[in-house]
């Protein structure tokens, strides 16, 4: 999962009004947050959360993506979602 997340790059930042009906970001397909701890200092850094929404209408191999608190919507490759799904295959929620 970390490998897929670390390769996450947005294409063509969309400076658009966030339309939840189009982007699906109000009920995201996935929400990720990665916490990294510096082994030397013990300091913890958080990356995210990153929300992944619906496929884009122009290219179904891209999805909308957003970091809450920022007014920019990005497009990311569908392969990131597929890599995360593959990494989670067989993992069960035991809560």
Secondary structure, DSSP 8 states (H G I E B T S, - for coil): -HHHHHT---EEEE-S---HHHH-GGG-SEEEEEEEE-TTT--EEEEEEEEEEEE-SS-TTEEEEE-TT-S-EEEEEHHHHHHHHHHHTT-----
